[in-house]
Structure formats: structure tokens, C-alpha cells
Amino acid sequence: MFAPTVSGGFFLVPMLISLLRFAPKKAVGTSLASVIFIVFAGFISYSVQTPVNFGLGLLLIIGTLIGSPMLTSLQKIYWGYLKFHGKNLKKNRIIMRFFQIKM
């Protein structure tokens, strides 16, 4: 069953900042650290109720661990190229924003 939800950080971060006087960066870090435990608990309860294809999950994890650093370095190269060739920078920014919105 699908239930629309709001992420825990939506509530947790403002509460940590306002009630416990955390610095914003520390509140965000604490919220992100809690995600590990929340996702693990959700995964366990889901995998008990539903068959899970662990092989496909492992392939997705490996692809993410390999692909993320590669694409990050390609993005840095591309932005470095844009800074070097500044005459078309405004046009390229518009194109990049268009693709970010489309994704």
C-alpha cells in the first residue's frame, strides 16, 4: 500500500534547531545520520513481507558506487570547460538549467 509521506528531516531539522539549539549544519548532519537507521528498519520490515531480488539490489549498489564518482568528475571537467570558454557561458547555463528541470 502506498502512503504519501513527508521525510523525517522536514520535522527533525527544524525541531533540532529551534528546540535543542543545534547549529543548522549539525542538525542536518544528525538528520542524515538517522536516515541510515530508518532506512534499515524499513528495509527489514519490507523484506520480511515481500520477496526481494537481492542480486538486482547489489548490482544497483555497485553501479551507484562506481558511477557517482565518475559522473561527478565529468561534471567538474564540464564546468571547468565552461569557465574557460566564458563567451558562451550564459547560453550554456540556460541549457544546463533546462536539463536539470527536465530530469
N, C-alpha and C positions, 0 to 999 in steps of 0.2 A: 504494500500500500504506500502511496506517495503522500507525503505531508509537507507542504511548503514551510520552510523554517528560516529563521534568521540565525546567522552564525553567532557563536558564543562571544566572539570578540566585539560584537555590536553592543553587548551589555557589559562584558567583563572589563574592557579597557576604560570606558568612562567611569565605571564604579571604582576601579583601582586608582584612577587619577583623582576623582572627587572625594571618595570616602577614605581611602588609605593614603592619600597624598603621594602616590608614586609619580616619578618623573614620566613624561609621555613615552620616552624610549624604553624605559624599564617596564612600563605597563604593556606595551606592545610585545616586548620580548617574553614577558610572563604569559601573555595570552597565546603566543605562538608555541611556547613550550608545553602548554596544557593541551594543545591540539594533538600531540603525539598520543597522550593517554586516552583522549576522547575518541580518536580515530581507531585506536587499537581495540577499545571496548566495543565500538560499533562493528568493527570487522569480525570480532569473535562472535558476537550475537548473530550477525548476518550469516556467517559461515556455518553456524550450528543449524540454522533453519533452512538454508539454501545450498545446493551443491555449487562449489566454486571451482573454476578452472585455474588451478594454481600455476600451471605451465604458462598460460597466457599472461597471467599477472606477473610472473617472473620475467617474461620477455618484455613487457611494458616497463618494468622497473629498470632492466638493463638498458633498454632504448633511451629512457629518460636520463640515466646516469651518463651515457655516452653522448647523447645528442645535445643536452643542455649546455655543457661547456663548449662544444663545437660551435653551436649557433651563437652563443654569447661572444665568442672570439670573432666570428664573422660579422656580427653587428658592430663590434668595435672597429674592425677594419673598414666597414662601410661608412660609419660616421667619421672616421679619420679621413677617408677619401672625400667626403662632403666638405669637411673643414678646409681641406687643401684646395679643392676646386670650389671656392666660395661664390663664384659668379652665378651658379645655378642653385645656390643653397635654398633660396626661398621656394623655388619650384619643387625641389626635391623634398622639402619639408611638407609641402602640401600633399605630394604623392604619398609620403610616409604616413601622414595623418589619415589619408583616405584608406590605406590598407589597414591601419590599426582599427579604424571604425568598422571596416568590413569584417575583420576577424572576430 
